[in-house]
Amino acid sequence: MPIEEAVLVDAARAARRFAVAPYSHFAVGAALETADGVVVTGCNVENATYGLTVCAERIALFKALSEGHRAFKRVVVVAGTDNPTPPCGACRQLLWEFCGDVEVVLANETAVTARHGLAALFPYPFDGRLLGE
């Protein structure tokens, strides 16, 4: 059964509260809906090097994969901005590889700010096709 968008947005907002962002103060939460109706959440976790920081979307995806989920319907990303905050390039790459052209819902603490198919955000992905698979 599909999960209501509001449930996913609330889950991403709740995950955002656990963000570890002592340097940027840019807290992000994500909620990933699996094909079988499970919600897996993540928050960003940063460190002093910044380069080893892991985004909320990737944490949600890695948690889902590590729990055996392999098919996904939608991802919600919540940030504390007025404008839509889409996944970064690294997140788009991993979402594409493991989720395909999923729906990406962008929101803040008060409203949904945008909806896109991942292909619209990532029109020329690098994937297995280019490796001859």
C-alpha positions as CSV (number, residue, x, y, z in Angstrom):
1,M,0.0,0.0,0.0
2,P,1.4,3.4,-0.9
3,I,2.4,5.6,2.0
4,E,0.8,9.1,2.2
5,E,3.3,11.8,1.3
6,A,2.6,13.6,4.5
7,V,3.8,10.6,6.5
8,L,7.0,10.5,4.6
9,V,7.5,14.3,5.0
10,D,6.9,14.0,8.7
11,A,9.4,11.1,8.9
12,A,12.1,13.2,7.1
13,R,11.4,16.2,9.4
14,A,11.8,13.9,12.5
15,A,15.0,12.5,11.1
16,R,16.3,16.0,10.5
17,R,16.2,16.7,14.2
18,F,19.0,14.0,14.7
19,A,21.3,15.7,12.2
20,V,24.9,16.1,13.4
21,A,25.9,19.4,11.7
22,P,28.1,21.3,14.2
23,Y,30.1,23.1,11.5
24,S,27.6,24.0,8.7
25,H,24.5,24.0,10.9
26,F,22.7,22.8,7.8
27,A,20.5,20.0,9.1
28,V,18.9,17.7,6.6
29,G,16.5,14.7,7.0
30,A,15.5,12.1,4.4
31,A,12.8,9.5,4.2
32,L,13.0,6.7,1.6
33,E,9.9,4.7,0.8
34,T,10.6,1.1,-0.2
35,A,8.5,-0.8,-2.8
36,D,7.0,-2.9,0.0
37,G,5.9,0.2,2.0
38,V,8.7,0.5,4.6
39,V,10.0,4.0,5.5
40,V,13.7,4.2,6.1
41,T,15.1,7.6,7.4
42,G,18.5,9.3,7.6
43,C,20.0,12.5,8.7
44,N,23.3,14.2,7.6
45,V,26.3,13.5,9.7
46,E,29.3,15.8,9.3
47,N,32.8,16.0,10.7
48,A,35.6,18.5,10.8
49,T,37.1,17.4,7.4
50,Y,33.7,18.0,5.6
51,G,34.9,15.6,2.9
52,L,33.9,12.6,5.1
53,T,30.4,14.1,5.8
54,V,27.5,11.8,4.7
55,C,24.3,13.3,3.5
56,A,20.8,12.3,4.8
57,E,19.8,10.7,1.5
58,R,22.8,8.4,1.4
59,I,22.4,7.4,5.1
60,A,18.7,6.5,4.4
61,L,19.7,4.6,1.3
62,F,22.6,2.7,3.0
63,K,20.3,1.8,5.9
64,A,17.7,0.5,3.5
65,L,20.2,-1.5,1.5
66,S,21.8,-2.9,4.6
67,E,18.4,-4.1,5.8
68,G,17.8,-6.0,2.5
69,H,15.6,-3.5,0.6
70,R,16.3,-3.3,-3.1
71,A,13.3,-1.5,-4.7
72,F,12.2,2.0,-3.9
73,K,9.3,4.4,-4.8
74,R,10.1,7.8,-3.4
75,V,12.6,9.9,-1.4
76,V,11.7,13.0,0.7
77,V,14.4,15.5,1.5
78,V,13.8,18.1,4.2
79,A,16.1,21.1,4.8
80,G,15.6,24.3,6.7
81,T,15.5,26.5,3.6
82,D,12.6,28.4,1.9
83,N,13.7,27.2,-1.5
84,P,13.8,23.6,-2.6
85,T,17.0,21.8,-1.6
86,P,17.7,18.9,-4.0
87,P,20.1,16.0,-3.3
88,C,23.7,16.8,-4.0
89,G,25.5,15.2,-7.0
90,A,26.9,12.2,-4.9
91,C,23.4,11.5,-3.6
92,R,21.9,11.8,-7.1
93,Q,24.4,9.2,-8.4
94,L,23.7,6.7,-5.6
95,L,19.9,7.2,-5.7
96,W,20.0,6.7,-9.5
97,E,22.0,3.5,-9.2
98,F,19.9,1.9,-6.5
99,C,16.5,3.6,-7.0
100,G,16.3,4.5,-10.6
101,D,13.9,7.3,-11.6
102,V,12.2,7.7,-8.2
103,E,10.1,10.6,-7.2
104,V,12.0,13.2,-5.2
105,V,9.9,15.3,-2.9
106,L,11.6,18.4,-1.5
107,A,10.3,20.1,1.7
108,N,11.1,22.3,4.6
109,E,9.7,22.5,8.1
110,T,6.3,23.9,6.9
111,A,5.6,22.8,3.3
112,V,6.5,20.7,0.3
113,T,8.5,23.0,-2.0
114,A,8.9,20.8,-5.1
115,R,8.5,17.4,-6.7
116,H,10.7,15.9,-9.4
117,G,11.5,12.6,-11.0
118,L,15.2,11.9,-10.4
119,A,15.9,11.8,-14.1
120,A,14.9,15.5,-14.3
121,L,17.5,16.3,-11.6
122,F,20.1,14.0,-13.0
123,P,19.6,13.9,-16.8
124,Y,22.9,12.2,-17.8
125,P,23.8,9.7,-15.2
126,F,26.8,7.5,-15.1
127,D,25.7,3.9,-14.6
128,G,26.2,0.3,-15.6
129,R,25.2,1.0,-19.2
130,L,28.4,2.9,-19.7
131,L,30.5,0.0,-18.3
132,G,29.1,-2.4,-20.9
133,E,26.8,-4.2,-18.5
